[in-house]
Amino acid sequence: MSLVSIQYLAFLLIVVLINYYSPIKYRNWVLLIASLFFIGFYNLFSLAFVLLISSLSFFAGKFLSNNKSKPVYYLSCAVNLFSLFFLKYFHFEKGLNWDAANFQIEAIAIALGISFYALQNISYLIEVYKDRIKTTDHFIDFVLFNSFFAKVISGPIESPKTFLPGLRSIEGPDRHDFNYGLQRMGIGFLKKMVLSDRIAPIVAKTFDQNLPMEGFTVWVGVCLFSVQLYFNFSGYTDIAIGSARLLGIKLSENFNFPFRATSISDFWRRWHISLMDWLKLYLYFPVVYNYRKHKKYSVFGGLILVFLLSGFWHGLGLTFFVWSVCHMVYVIAENLLKKSKLFSLKRIPKAVKVPFQIFLTFNLFCFSELFFRSKNISQSLDLLDKLFVFPFFPSNWLNDFWALLIGGGTQEDLFNIYITFSLVVCFLLFEKKIFFAAVSERFNYLLWLLILAIIFIFGIFHSGEQFIYLQF
């Protein structure tokens, strides 16, 4: 049941109505039953596994709150880590899957949401063991913490400090929650169905078909994948946050206009925020603190660990390792050059400096995504070979650029790609204004009608495009 489907909208409507008219003391039961049904709709293995791992983590937390047993603490964290590793990367037919970057949802028993709730369980166990939070006494709350249907597919990774106590004090939804939730979902559907799904076939021409692309044409395809990934992931997150708000629950933000970042460090404060916050809190800060006598080397060590494990979280393929190395190099170089007078930008006017920084950051990110999207390292090297050619720009724009990207040069093909480029560029340029105008606790009827009109006129309703991060 994809979040972008008629089935999901019907399911959500039923849950919202039942939740709204249920007594407050029974609402967590309503949400839990709905969440377990949602997961079981994918496969029963996922349902059984979320109940099993939630039970183990819940009772381990109860034990650790009274007995600071290191063996139990390490074992309970290891169970979650092993489950994450085994279910993501071990294929029963083929063994360990080292080539994980195939961008397909394979027909194997993957526990839905394991990448998100395994990290949530580990954070819960760490916080309990270190006496930073109290254990929850409500088993249904803990299972809901792991299985809540709005976030189980796309995240965000919620903190036990905020999410678990919040389940005991759900007062909504009220009119403001409904206004915000509907408009936030509208933005998500627009990003996914209009922007991401219109870009997807163009990206496929670059990565999935052996077309005679070179230079600028390849680079545009790579950049479009970065944009597609953003619209796909953030669109699903918008739908998740909007869905939760209709039920009176506030989820954490996962994106903060990352393509307006002025450095790679700034980018990672804006992209997949919940994952990076988890990695910083439980990996980066402990490494920097424990090895603080080594000063900047402890910082570099923490950065290397964070990006290596971020790459590992996405997959075991060599392409993900190279992707993580790219970001290590970016951030370490940025730290080393920050105080250098040679690279100082203080004297450059802000009107020139900021656009240049945004442009540079975006292109550095896109370069790393070439490896992220490639099926294997051989394809990455092949694309790099096609990218760095002379002349870089095509001599015949119709045949060597437009026709290659869209797979043809008919008037209909050209019209569709012009519309796609126009929509993407306009949305990126005015994203902040569109977002803050749409996601308000006051319902903006004119903007809502405009969003619906754009979705129904330009949306792709039968693309079959999956949520990209479902495989992670």
N, C-alpha and C positions, 0 to 999 in steps of 0.2 A: 504494500500500500504506500505508494509514493506520496510525499507531501504535496506534490503537484498533480493531483488527480481528482476526479469526481468522487471516487470512493472515499478519499480522505476528507473532502469537504462535507460529505454526508455524515461520515463518522464523527467529525469534529462538531457539526451542528447538533447531533444527538447528545454527545458528551456535554457540550455547553448547556443545553436545555436541562438535562438531568442534574448537572452540577448546580445550576442556578436555582432550581426549585428544591434541591435537597437541603435538609438541615445542615448547618455548618459542621456539626460533629461527625457527619457521615461523608463529607466531601472528599476526604483523603481516601476513603474506601472506593468512592466512585472513580477517582482518578487512578487508583491502583488497578482496579478491575479493567478500566479502559486501556491502561498502559500494557497490562499483561495480554489483553486481547490483541492489541496492536502488534506486539512482538510475536505472539503466537501466530498471527496472520502471515508473517514472513516464514517462519518454520518453528516447529515444536521444540527442536533442539535449542534454539535461542531462548525460548521461554524457560525450559528446564535449567539451562545454564545460568541465566540471570538470577533465578531463585536459589540455585546452589551456591554461587559465588557470593551473593548477598547474605545468605545465611551464615556462611563461613566467616565473612568479614564482620558481620554484626556481632556474632558470639565471641569472636576474637577480640573485638573492641571492648565488649563487656568484661572479658577476662582481664585485658590489659589495664582497664581503669582501676582495678583493685590489686593486680599483681604485675609489677614491672618486669615481666619475664622476657629477657632478650631472645631466647629461642622461639617463643611463641610470636613475638614481634617480627623477627626476621622471617620466620616460616610463613606467617600470614601475608606479609608483603611479597614474599617469593612466590606464593601460590597465585597471587594476582598477576605478577610479572610473567610467570611461566604460562599461565592461561592465555595471556595476551600474545606471547611469543608463539606458543604452540598452535593456537587457533588461526592466527594471522598468516603464519609462514610454513606450517607443515601440511602438505597435501597428502592425503592417505594413499592416493594412487601413485604419486611421484616422489614422495618424501619431502625433504626441505626445499622450499621454493626460493632459489637464489635470484631468479629473474622475475621479481615481483612487479615490475613496472609495465604491466601490459594493458592497463586501463580498461579492463573488463571485469565484470562481476562474475567470478567463476562459480559453477554449480557445485560447491562443496559446503560442508556444514560449518559456516562461520557464525559465531554468536553475534547477533546484531548489537552494535553499540559497544562491544568489548573494549575497543580502543579508548572510549571515553570513560566508561564506568570503572574500568580497572584502575585508571589513574585516580579517579575520585575515591575509590576504596583505599588506595595506598595513602592518599592525603589524609583521609579520615583516621587511619591507623596511626600515622605519624603524629597527627595532632592529639589524639587520645593518649598515646604513649608518652608524649612530652608534656602532658597536662595543660595543653593550650585550649582544649575544648572538653566539655563533658559529653559522655556517651549519651546517645538517645535511648530512651526506654521503650520506644515504640517501633516494633519490628516493621509494621506496614509503612512507616515513614522512611525507614532505611531502604526498603525494597523500592519504594517510589523514588527515592533519591537516585537510585541506579536506573530505574526503568521508565521514568516519566516520558511518555510517548513523544511529546513535542521536541525533546532534545536528544532522544536516544540515537537518532540517525546522524544528525549534523552537529551535535553539541549545542551550546558551549559546555566545557568541563566546569561544573559548578563546585564552589568551595563548600565543604561541610559546615564551616563557620556561619555561613549566611543562609544556605538553602535549607538545611535541616530545621533550624529554629523557625524559619519562615513558614514551614508546613504546619506549624502549630498555631499560626496566627493569620490564616487566610481569611480576610474579611470581605474581599470582593467576590465577584466582579461587580463594578458599578458602571454607570454611564460613561465615565471617563475611560475606564478599562476597555469597554466595547469600542469606543471611538478610536483609541490608540491601536487596539489589536487589529481591527479591520483595516485601518490605513497602513499599518506596518505589514500586514499580509499582502495588501495590494502592491506595495513597493517590491516585496519579495517575488510575487508572481511576475511582475514586469521585468525584473532582473533576469529571472530564470527563463521565462517563455519567450520574451521579446528579444532580449540582448544575448544571453548565453546560448540559447538554442539556435539563434540566427547565425552566431559566430561559429558554432560547432562544425558545420560542413566545410567551412573555409579552413579551419584548423586541420580537419581530417585530410584535406588535400595536401597539406604540408607534411604531416607526420605518417599518414597511413597509406599514401599512394606514391608510387615511384614516378613522379612527374618531373619533367626537366626544368625544375625551378633553380634559380641562382640569385645570389646577391640580395638586393633589396626585397625581392619577392619572398625569399625564405625568411628574412628578418621580420617582415610584416606578419607572416604566418606564426612565427614564434611569439611576437608581441601580442597577437590576437589570442593565442592560447592563454597568456597571462591574464588578459582581460576576461576571457571566457571563464577561467578558473575563479576569478574574483566574483564575477556576477553569479556564477553557479553556486559557490560556497556561501557568499554573503546573502544571496537570494533565499537559499534554504534557511539560513540563520534568521533572516527577517520573518519568514513564515513561521519558524519555530517560536521566536520571541512573541510574535503577534498572537499565535495560537495559545501560548501560555497565558498571555495577558487577558484573553477572553475568559480564562478560567480563574483569574485573580492572582496569578503567579508572575513574578517579575524575574526573568532570566538575565544573566550577565550579558553585556555587549561583547561581541567577538571581533568587530571591525570598527575602525575609526578613520575612514577615508584614506586608506593606505597609499593610493596613488597621488596623494598630496604630500607624501613624506619627503623631507629634504636631505635625508641620509639613510643608509641601510639600518643603522641603529634606530632611527626614528620610524622606519618602515616596520621593524619588528615590534615596536610599541603599538602599532596600529593594525597588524595582520594576525589573525588567529590568536587573539589576545589571551584567551583562557589557557591555551596550551603553553604559550611563552611565559605566562605568569606562573604556571605550575612548574615549568622547568627552571625558572629563575629562583622560585621560592625553595624548591626541594633539591636542586642540584647546584645552580650557580652560586647562590649566597653561602651555602655551607662550604663549598670549595674555596671561595674567596676568603671566608672567615678563618677556616682551619689552616690555610696556608698564607695568612696575611703578612707574615714576616718576609715573604718573597715579593711583596708589593705587586708591581705590574704583572709579574709572571703568574701570580695567583689569579689575576683578572683574565689573562690570556688562557690559562688552563681551564677556568670556568667557562669561558666562551667556547673553547674547543669542545668541551664535554657537552655543552648545551646543543650545539649544532650537530655534533656527531649523533647524539641520541635523538635529535629531531629528525635527522635523515633516517635513522634506524626505525623510528616510529612510523615513517611513511613506507618503508620497505627495505628489503635486504639487497636489492639490486645495486650493482656498481654505479648505475646512473644516480641513485639517491645519495651515494657516498660522495660522488663528484659534486652534486648539488650542495651538499652540506659543506664541503671544502670551499666552494665558491663563497659562501656566506661567512665562513670563518675568515677567509682572506679579506673580504670586504670590511668586516667589522674590526679586525685587528689592524689593518692598514689605516682605517679611519681613526682609530685610537692613537696610533703612532704619529699620524700626520696632523692631528688636531691642533697641536701647539707649535707646529712648524711655521716659521715666518714665510718660508718659500711658498707654502700652499695657503697662506692666509687670504681670506676673502673679505676682510673687514672693510677695506677701502672701496669695494665694489658696491654700487648702489643696490638697495634691496630689490628694486623693480627688475634688475638684471640678475642678481645673485639667486634669488629664490626660484624663478623659473628654470635657471640653469641647473640648480641643485635637484629640483624635481625631475627634470629631464634625465639627468645623469643617474639618479637613483632608480628611476623606472627602467632605464635601459640595462643597468647592472642586474636588476631583478629578472628582467626578461632573459638575459643571457643564461642565468642559472636555470630558468624554466625550460630551456632547450634540453637540458639533461633530464629534468624532472619528467617531461612528457615523452621523451624518447623510449622506445620499447626496450632498447638495450644500448650498450656503449658503442657498438658498431654503428648503429643508426645515428647516434650523437656525433660521432666523428665524421660520418658521411655528410650530415647537415652542416657541420663546421666547414668542411671542405667546399660545399656549395655556397656557403655564406661569404667566405673571404675570397672573392673573385674580383677581377678587373675586366670591364668596368662594373662598378657596384650597382648602378642604376640601369634599368632596362632601356634598350634603345627603341623598342617598340612596346609602348605601354599597353596597348590593347591585347596583343598576342602574348607578350612575355610577362604581363602582370595581371591584369583583370581576368583575362580568359583562363589563365592557369589557376588562379585562386578560386574561381567559381566553376571551373570545369566546362566552360563554353563561353561564346561571345554573342549570344542572341540578345535581342533587346530586352526580353524578360529577365534573363540572367543579369544583365547590366543594371536594370532597374532595381532588382532585389539587392544587389550588393551595394549600390549607391544608397538605398534606403537603410541598409544595415549599418554602413559606415556613418551615415548622418545621425542615426539614432544613438549609436555608441558614443560618438564624439560629443554630441549635445548633452547626453546624460553625464558623461565624465566632467565636462566643463561646468555644468550647473548642478552637479550631484548634491552638494551641500544645501543649496537653496531648495532643491526638490525634496530632499530628505526631511529637512526641518519644517517645510510647509506641509508635508504629508503626514509625518508622524507627530501628531499633536493630540492632546486630550480634548480638543474641540474639533468636531467633524467638519472637514473642508469639502463640501459637496461638489464644488466646481472641479477641484483637483481630482477628487475620487472619480468623477465621471470621465475626466480626461484620461486617467490611468486605465479605466475600464475600456475606453474607446481604443486606446493604443494597443492594449492586450488583444482585443477582439479583431482589430484591423491587421496588426503586424505580428501577433503572437504565433508561435509554432505549436500546434495542438497535437500533432501526431509524429513528433520527432523521434520518440523512443529514447531520448537522451537521459541517462541515469544521473543521479547525484554523484559527482566525481569522487567525493570523499567517502562514499559508502564503502569503497574497497579498502580504505585505510582504517 
